[in-house]
Amino acid sequence: MKTQTAEIPEEFQIDNLLNQDTYLVNGQLKKWSGKTTPVYSTIHTVNENGEYAPTLLGSIPYMTEPEANEALEAACDAFDKGKGLWPTMKVADRIECMERFVRQMEKQRDPIVKYLMWEIGKNLSDSQKEFDRTVEYIYDTIEEYKQLDRDCAKFEKRDGVYAHIRRGPLGVVLCLGPYNYPLNETFALLIPAIIMGNTTIFKPAKHGVLLLSPLLEAFKSSFPKGVVNIVYGRGREVAAPIMQSGRIDVLALIGNSKSAVALQDQHPYKNRLRLVLGLEAKNPAIVLSDADLDLTINECIAGALSFNGQRCTALKLVYVQEKIVDEFNRRFAERVDALKFGNPWEEGVQLTPLPEPGKPQYIKGLIDDALAKGASILNEKGGEITENYIYPAVLYPVTKEMRVYEEEQFGPVIPVIPFKNIEEPIDDIASSNYGQQVSLFGKDIRTIAPLIDNLVNLVCRVNLNSSCQRGPDVYPFTGRKDSAVSTLSVHDALRSFSIRTFVASKDTVYNNRILEDLLGSKASNFVSTDYIL
Ligand SMILES: O=C[C@H](O)COP(=O)(O)O
């Protein structure tokens, strides 16, 4: 097996087609005999006609409404109006199920890392990081959940009323993950939803779907039936009927707002729907004239171009103070041209093929629009296009009339905007539709400190002399305006997927006995005083 440029090393070859011929519903791996959808890699290899073409990796079931309804029924039955086995299970037992799952998952590192590379073109070290980070996320979630449980054996009393606080599940969760982190971000939704006692229907992203196949058995054998149900297919054929049923309590999605709005609109009782959404962002870097340019350029390269800029946290606008903009541009453009493009498993590769067909042409459209409106491409290789890639272009000067100023490019193009006064980028951030993060580069505390005070009121994370990012996963991950609803992190996600309820009781002998008994037996959801009154 070889690509246009080289033989593929043995350990990274895909030997056989991975046809996902079973699907997980109601605790069973059911045989799929219907229509299937082929799954292609963006990486081109020689096909049977001797031509280089996207590599066929395997297939997934082409599901439609009947299978969507089957999964929905299974999830609703498992929740069983709050009295199902899973939502009422003891904390220690839920933890045991999750530990069983993660231990099995750890054994699947090699095939999952390999499929991350083939399916979405993520380079080897980032694919390994995605896997390891996910495993760590699950262990951290288990610890956080134990901590909530440890806080439980307490009562709070006010005005003669005891409050016996619980954190309970919300019900049935529809969970949709993104293609750029098909494992880590999907699990950042799924794992907290499950451990809090919800039941789930999960639809993997279109790219990054086969890599979940090695985990189906682990899901099946770790959780009671109906807790995890997996559907494949197009949103309008599987997710829409699920939403239209009105039986979904939580929509958990990391992706674009168009899909999020369309799905919410399908739900007949929107007010009942809890949302956990990670959406678009247009995170800017602000480079002040006293910034350390070596450090700033390193961070801006990583921030704008890790995984080819296909990250919601990527730097998507770079504001540079006029005094230093020429020097910044020259050095930045040189560095971008020095980045290595290649297949994900090749040593030192930073830029890799893009998984979305049509993405290079979309990025080219943004570049052409900017050029027509007065910008130039600063780097020599910028905008060079092949079937599955477009070399990153540094565009300057970018203005508000250009599409690349407004649209979330989610790919390799970096718009640079000069500014004189700091009010200019601040005004832009304040009037943007997004509000996830900002990177601020500079040294003078007299300028920086008031800017931070301002920026924390416009976005949710200010990165001081460093690029924007989500991790470490124990930190809150959220956004203002159209960037997010609810917060994800090891700590916050457990709250996002649960609700505080409580038993209130007055001080009588029999009430106290009942409460003592509830606490002693720890019968169901734990009692926690963490958010008391
Ligand atoms: O696509 C958005 C991701 O949450 C980015 O995560 P990251 O900053 O860890 O790459």
The ligand as an ORCA input file, in Angstrom:
! r2SCAN-3c Opt
* xyz 0 1
  O     -12.783     22.197     18.181
  C     -12.660     22.662     19.301
  C     -11.903     21.909     20.301
  O     -12.550     21.989     21.529
  C     -10.494     22.360     20.406
  O      -9.840     21.724     21.450
  P      -8.290     21.969     21.649
  O      -8.109     23.405     22.003
  O      -7.899     21.073     22.759
  O      -7.635     21.626     20.356
*
